[in-house]
Amino acid sequence: MPDEGRPGRGLPLRPGMVPAIEPVPIGGGGGGSRAAPDGCTPRTDDGSRAAHTEYTVAITEDGPRVLTAREEG
């Protein structure tokens, strides 16, 4: 899936960047996942349920700041 990468590789985060962190929680037996033919929709190898969430984070001089709104509960 596009969210995968090797540690220590890729673009270093710097102030001014605003990346989106997109975890895919999987509720199945621990099998793998892949992107559907559309290149984006998550599909699990074992057919279990999955969800695609997103968190937007601003990288500031003072550290990361989560921009994604969340419900207070």
C-alpha positions in Angstrom: 0.0 0.0 0.0 1.2 3.6 -0.5 1.6 4.2 3.2 4.5 1.8 3.5 8.1 2.7 3.5 11.5 1.7 4.9 12.7 3.4 8.1 15.4 6.1 7.6 14.4 6.7 3.9 12.3 9.4 2.5 12.0 13.1 3.0 13.0 14.5 6.4 10.2 16.4 8.1 10.9 20.2 8.4 8.9 23.1 9.8 6.3 24.3 7.2 5.4 20.8 6.0 1.9 19.5 6.6 1.8 15.7 6.1 -1.2 13.4 6.4 -0.8 10.3 8.5 -3.1 7.6 7.2 -3.3 4.4 9.3 -5.4 1.5 8.2 -6.7 -0.4 11.3 -7.5 -4.0 10.4 -10.0 -6.0 12.4 -9.1 -9.5 11.1 -6.7 -12.2 12.0 -3.5 -10.3 11.3 -3.3 -10.9 7.6 -1.9 -8.4 5.2 -3.5 -5.7 3.2 -3.2 -4.2 -0.3 -4.8 -1.4 -2.3 -7.8 -2.2 -4.5 -7.6 -1.7 -8.2 -8.4 2.0 -7.8 -5.0 2.3 -6.1 -6.5 3.8 -2.9 -9.2 1.7 -1.2 -7.7 -0.6 1.4 -8.5 -4.3 1.0 -7.5 -7.0 3.5 -6.1 -10.3 2.3 -8.5 -12.3 4.5 -11.6 -10.3 3.7 -11.9 -8.8 7.3 -13.0 -5.3 8.0 -10.7 -2.3 7.7 -11.0 1.4 8.1 -8.9 4.2 6.5 -8.4 7.2 8.8 -6.4 10.4 8.4 -4.6 12.8 10.7 -3.2 16.0 9.3 -0.1 17.3 11.2 1.7 20.6 10.8 5.4 20.5 11.4 6.3 23.7 13.3 9.5 25.1 14.9 8.1 24.0 18.2 7.3 20.4 17.1 4.3 18.7 15.5 0.8 20.1 15.8 -2.2 17.8 15.1 -4.7 19.8 12.9 -7.4 17.1 12.6 -10.5 18.0 14.6 -11.7 15.3 17.0 -14.9 14.8 18.9 -14.8 15.5 22.6 -16.4 12.6 24.4 
